[in-house]
Amino acid sequence: MLEEDNLKADIVHMPVGLFTKDAKTIAESLASEEVSPHGPAAGMRMLSFYLTSSSRFLSPSRRRALEKARTLLSARVEEALKKEERKKIA
């Protein structure tokens, strides 16, 4: 039973059409535990993968929105890293 619980925690539940939304919504969603159970860095990897794999098919405005989401999510990743460092010190 314990193994099943661990497996469920590793599943990514990304909302359908997430990358078509505004930058703030994308960043918040990818930083959430529901979507990225391993933290915002996992969400950053998902966003980076999407950008690199679909970049030639994106309109300039969509690309800008996704780049802005990357910037917002990057700030969340930095916050999480600082929080982890503080936990290790304490």
Backbone as CSV, one residue per row, in Angstrom:
resi,resn,N_x,N_y,N_z,CA_x,CA_y,CA_z,C_x,C_y,C_z
1,MET,0.832,-1.199,0.000,0.000,0.000,0.000,0.869,1.252,0.000
2,LEU,1.926,1.233,0.783,2.810,2.382,0.869,3.437,2.696,-0.482
3,GLU,3.803,1.657,-1.234,4.384,1.865,-2.552,3.401,2.536,-3.487
4,GLU,2.119,2.168,-3.413,1.099,2.795,-4.247,0.985,4.277,-3.935
5,ASP,1.049,4.638,-2.665,0.971,6.041,-2.274,2.144,6.829,-2.848
6,ASN,3.334,6.240,-2.813,4.506,6.905,-3.368,4.384,7.082,-4.869
7,LEU,3.847,6.086,-5.542,3.670,6.191,-6.987,2.681,7.289,-7.337
8,LYS,1.614,7.406,-6.577,0.618,8.439,-6.833,1.211,9.830,-6.654
9,ALA,2.124,9.988,-5.724,2.730,11.292,-5.473,3.639,11.721,-6.620
10,ASP,4.114,10.748,-7.407,5.018,11.069,-8.498,4.303,11.417,-9.800
11,ILE,3.007,11.186,-9.862,2.257,11.440,-11.087,2.051,12.941,-11.257
12,VAL,2.260,13.403,-12.478,2.069,14.818,-12.799,0.666,14.999,-13.359
13,HIS,-0.073,15.917,-12.798,-1.434,16.203,-13.253,-1.492,17.612,-13.825
14,MET,-1.042,17.750,-15.042,-1.037,19.055,-15.679,-2.409,19.312,-16.303
15,PRO,-3.014,20.457,-16.011,-4.322,20.767,-16.594,-4.251,20.840,-18.122
16,VAL,-5.299,20.375,-18.756,-5.373,20.420,-20.216,-5.351,21.876,-20.669
17,GLY,-4.545,22.170,-21.656,-4.470,23.522,-22.206,-3.707,24.514,-21.346
18,LEU,-2.922,24.026,-20.410,-2.202,24.926,-19.498,-1.334,25.925,-20.248
19,PHE,-0.606,25.464,-21.264,0.338,26.334,-21.953,-0.330,27.349,-22.882
20,THR,-1.661,27.335,-22.945,-2.381,28.346,-23.737,-2.880,29.485,-22.850
21,LYS,-2.664,29.377,-21.562,-3.138,30.394,-20.612,-2.110,31.517,-20.454
22,ASP,-2.429,32.488,-19.608,-1.517,33.619,-19.390,-0.313,33.178,-18.555
23,ALA,0.737,33.984,-18.596,2.019,33.640,-17.968,1.893,33.391,-16.466
24,LYS,1.150,34.220,-15.773,1.012,34.079,-14.323,0.333,32.758,-13.962
25,THR,-0.717,32.405,-14.692,-1.429,31.161,-14.436,-0.532,29.954,-14.702
26,ILE,0.245,30.012,-15.781,1.162,28.918,-16.109,2.180,28.744,-14.990
27,ALA,2.799,29.843,-14.577,3.831,29.773,-13.537,3.258,29.260,-12.217
28,GLU,2.106,29.768,-11.816,1.501,29.336,-10.553,1.124,27.859,-10.595
29,SER,0.584,27.438,-11.717,0.170,26.045,-11.847,1.375,25.104,-11.824
30,LEU,2.424,25.441,-12.571,3.603,24.588,-12.618,4.369,24.579,-11.294
31,ALA,4.186,25.599,-10.475,4.850,25.643,-9.172,4.040,24.918,-8.095
32,SER,2.790,24.588,-8.403,1.932,23.960,-7.392,2.292,22.495,-7.192
33,GLU,1.983,21.984,-6.018,2.279,20.586,-5.693,1.414,19.623,-6.477
34,GLU,0.212,20.047,-6.872,-0.670,19.169,-7.632,-0.073,18.842,-8.998
35,VAL,0.545,19.827,-9.615,1.121,19.638,-10.946,2.555,19.132,-10.845
36,SER,3.316,19.700,-9.951,4.733,19.346,-9.811,5.008,18.870,-8.390
37,PRO,4.744,17.591,-8.112,4.930,17.106,-6.744,6.374,17.164,-6.259
38,HIS,7.326,17.308,-7.168,8.736,17.388,-6.775,9.217,18.824,-6.683
39,GLY,8.306,19.780,-6.672,8.664,21.176,-6.507,8.662,21.959,-7.811
40,PRO,8.848,23.270,-7.701,8.783,24.135,-8.876,9.869,23.868,-9.910
41,ALA,10.972,23.267,-9.501,12.026,22.956,-10.472,11.525,21.933,-11.496
42,ALA,10.688,21.006,-11.059,10.099,20.033,-11.986,9.181,20.746,-12.975
43,GLY,8.448,21.731,-12.490,7.598,22.529,-13.372,8.429,23.309,-14.388
44,MET,9.580,23.794,-13.943,10.481,24.519,-14.851,10.984,23.580,-15.950
45,ARG,11.286,22.358,-15.585,11.736,21.394,-16.596,10.633,21.117,-17.613
46,MET,9.379,21.005,-17.139,8.257,20.784,-18.055,8.098,21.950,-19.017
47,LEU,8.177,23.157,-18.482,8.030,24.347,-19.315,9.178,24.454,-20.312
48,SER,10.378,24.203,-19.876,11.532,24.261,-20.773,11.418,23.222,-21.881
49,PHE,10.984,22.022,-21.521,10.796,20.980,-22.530,9.759,21.419,-23.558
50,TYR,8.652,21.964,-23.075,7.597,22.414,-23.993,8.124,23.511,-24.918
51,LEU,8.853,24.465,-24.357,9.389,25.559,-25.178,10.355,25.054,-26.235
52,THR,11.236,24.148,-25.885,12.215,23.669,-26.860,11.584,22.758,-27.909
53,SER,10.599,21.977,-27.506,10.007,21.036,-28.457,8.977,21.681,-29.378
54,SER,8.405,22.795,-28.977,7.363,23.408,-29.802,7.708,24.814,-30.258
55,SER,8.919,25.255,-30.026,9.268,26.655,-30.287,9.033,27.088,-31.730
56,ARG,9.283,26.226,-32.679,9.120,26.645,-34.076,7.655,26.748,-34.492
57,PHE,6.749,26.197,-33.682,5.330,26.248,-34.000,4.579,27.345,-33.243
58,LEU,5.256,28.051,-32.355,4.605,29.063,-31.520,4.584,30.420,-32.204
59,SER,3.500,31.143,-31.994,3.445,32.515,-32.487,4.351,33.372,-31.598
60,PRO,4.788,34.516,-32.105,5.645,35.381,-31.273,4.982,35.792,-29.956
61,SER,3.692,36.064,-29.974,3.020,36.477,-28.731,2.937,35.319,-27.736
62,ARG,2.679,34.100,-28.220,2.621,32.937,-27.340,3.998,32.647,-26.769
63,ARG,5.022,32.792,-27.589,6.406,32.571,-27.145,6.768,33.569,-26.042
64,ARG,6.373,34.839,-26.216,6.641,35.860,-25.186,5.942,35.508,-23.881
65,ALA,4.696,35.054,-23.974,3.950,34.683,-22.768,4.632,33.524,-22.047
66,LEU,5.097,32.542,-22.799,5.767,31.400,-22.187,7.124,31.790,-21.596
67,GLU,7.818,32.701,-22.240,9.099,33.184,-21.700,8.863,33.967,-20.407
68,LYS,7.770,34.728,-20.368,7.431,35.461,-19.142,7.089,34.463,-18.025
69,ALA,6.372,33.406,-18.376,6.058,32.360,-17.394,7.341,31.720,-16.879
70,ARG,8.299,31.535,-17.764,9.596,30.964,-17.361,10.286,31.880,-16.361
71,THR,10.237,33.184,-16.586,10.845,34.148,-15.672,10.152,34.110,-14.308
72,LEU,8.819,34.096,-14.316,8.064,34.038,-13.065,8.336,32.728,-12.315
73,LEU,8.380,31.640,-13.039,8.633,30.347,-12.422,10.059,30.252,-11.902
74,SER,10.978,30.877,-12.587,12.366,30.904,-12.143,12.481,31.553,-10.761
75,ALA,11.716,32.609,-10.548,11.708,33.261,-9.239,11.193,32.305,-8.167
76,ARG,10.179,31.511,-8.512,9.641,30.528,-7.565,10.681,29.456,-7.247
77,VAL,11.424,29.032,-8.258,12.465,28.024,-8.058,13.532,28.574,-7.117
78,GLU,13.945,29.827,-7.331,14.939,30.458,-6.454,14.436,30.516,-5.016
79,GLU,13.159,30.876,-4.835,12.567,30.918,-3.490,12.636,29.545,-2.830
80,ALA,12.270,28.518,-3.591,12.272,27.156,-3.053,13.683,26.721,-2.665
81,LEU,14.667,27.077,-3.477,16.052,26.721,-3.156,16.528,27.413,-1.887
82,LYS,16.184,28.686,-1.746,16.567,29.416,-0.536,15.891,28.821,0.693
83,LYS,14.625,28.426,0.527,13.892,27.823,1.628,14.549,26.506,2.057
84,GLU,14.976,25.710,1.083,15.658,24.447,1.382,16.969,24.692,2.103
85,GLU,17.724,25.718,1.670,18.991,26.036,2.327,18.764,26.428,3.776
86,ARG,17.702,27.229,4.023,17.399,27.639,5.397,17.029,26.440,6.258
87,LYS,16.330,25.460,5.683,15.967,24.266,6.450,17.205,23.470,6.824
88,LYS,18.182,23.395,5.915,19.398,22.644,6.190,20.233,23.303,7.289
89,ILE,20.216,24.618,7.331,20.975,25.361,8.344,20.349,25.202,9.713
90,ALA,19.029,25.248,9.754,18.312,25.195,11.042,18.347,23.854,11.715
